[in-house]
């Protein structure tokens, strides 16, 4: 029996991450053209788990800041 929770990545999340990736990429070493999208999908999956609704998380407003407004302990 697993104690792990899962979050499904939906087509809406993928579309949002794909659109946002052109506006949120940072100047750093990029190993793959999918690095930014993958990172955004991770943020959205965490937001779904943490906030209960990934659409409450604005990836356009976190560049250079903490991804989430609350500290996690």
KETI-527824 format. One record per residue (C-alpha): residue number from 0; residue in one letter; x, y, z. Coordinates in pm, whole numbers, plus 50000, padded with zeros to 5 digits. Each point is the difference from the previous one (the first is absolute). Layout:
@seq->NUM, type->A, px->X, py->Y, pz->Z
...
***
This chain:
@seq->0, type->X, px->50000, py->50000, pz->50000
@seq->1, type->X, px->50140, py->50339, pz->49895
@seq->2, type->X, px->49989, py->50312, pz->50213
@seq->3, type->X, px->50084, py->50220, pz->49701
@seq->4, type->X, px->49747, py->50237, pz->49854
@seq->5, type->X, px->49987, py->50052, pz->49627
@seq->6, type->X, px->49905, py->50295, pz->49786
@seq->7, type->X, px->49902, py->49953, pz->49638
@seq->8, type->X, px->50138, py->50243, pz->49746
@seq->9, type->X, px->49704, py->50103, pz->49786
@seq->10, type->X, px->49996, py->50126, pz->49644
@seq->11, type->X, px->49896, py->50342, pz->50137
@seq->12, type->X, px->50310, py->50006, pz->50223
@seq->13, type->X, px->50220, py->49903, pz->49706
@seq->14, type->X, px->49850, py->50269, pz->49777
@seq->15, type->X, px->50044, py->50262, pz->50272
@seq->16, type->X, px->50363, py->49898, pz->50063
@seq->17, type->X, px->50076, py->50000, pz->49629
@seq->18, type->X, px->49858, py->50352, pz->49957
@seq->19, type->X, px->50167, py->50132, pz->50317
@seq->20, type->X, px->50342, py->49852, pz->49911
@seq->21, type->X, px->50069, py->50270, pz->49743
@seq->22, type->X, px->49942, py->50270, pz->50264
@seq->23, type->X, px->50164, py->49840, pz->50304
@seq->24, type->X, px->50328, py->49849, pz->49879
@seq->25, type->X, px->50314, py->50125, pz->50174
@seq->26, type->X, px->50356, py->50048, pz->49878
@seq->27, type->X, px->50178, py->49686, pz->50113
@seq->28, type->X, px->50143, py->49682, pz->49856
@seq->29, type->X, px->49723, py->49815, pz->49822
@seq->30, type->X, px->50056, py->49629, pz->49946
@seq->31, type->X, px->49678, py->49949, pz->49807
@seq->32, type->X, px->49744, py->50216, pz->49821
@seq->33, type->X, px->49748, py->49855, pz->50246
@seq->34, type->X, px->50174, py->50115, pz->50322
@seq->35, type->X, px->49774, py->50300, pz->50058
@seq->36, type->X, px->49680, py->49809, pz->49920
@seq->37, type->X, px->50105, py->49716, pz->50230
@seq->38, type->X, px->50071, py->50243, pz->50284
@seq->39, type->X, px->49667, py->50175, pz->49950
@seq->40, type->X, px->49815, py->49667, pz->50000
@seq->41, type->X, px->50172, py->49919, pz->50331
@seq->42, type->X, px->49880, py->50330, pz->50144
@seq->43, type->X, px->49648, py->49938, pz->49877
@seq->44, type->X, px->49992, py->49644, pz->50134
@seq->45, type->X, px->50122, py->50126, pz->50337
@seq->46, type->X, px->49740, py->50280, pz->49992
@seq->47, type->X, px->49727, py->49743, pz->49934
@seq->48, type->X, px->50110, py->49801, pz->50304
@seq->49, type->X, px->50081, py->50298, pz->50225
@seq->50, type->X, px->49721, py->50241, pz->49908
@seq->51, type->X, px->49741, py->49752, pz->49877
@seq->52, type->X, px->49971, py->50179, pz->49665
@seq->53, type->X, px->50297, py->50060, pz->49772
@seq->54, type->X, px->49826, py->50298, pz->49838
@seq->55, type->X, px->50044, py->50196, pz->50324
@seq->56, type->X, px->50376, py->50006, pz->49932
@seq->57, type->X, px->50128, py->50270, pz->49764
@seq->58, type->X, px->50329, py->49894, pz->49842
@seq->59, type->X, px->50026, py->50333, pz->49818
@seq->60, type->X, px->50053, py->50182, pz->50329
@seq->61, type->X, px->50268, py->49783, pz->50167
@seq->62, type->X, px->50307, py->50058, pz->49782
@seq->63, type->X, px->50289, py->50078, pz->50236
@seq->64, type->X, px->49778, py->49948, pz->50306
@seq->65, type->X, px->49881, py->49715, pz->50216
@seq->66, type->X, px->49756, py->49782, pz->49808
@seq->67, type->X, px->49751, py->49986, pz->50286
@seq->68, type->X, px->49887, py->50262, pz->50248
@seq->69, type->X, px->50009, py->49783, pz->50312
@seq->70, type->X, px->50301, py->49839, pz->50157
@seq->71, type->X, px->50000, py->49624, pz->50011
@seq->72, type->X, px->50124, py->49828, pz->50313
***
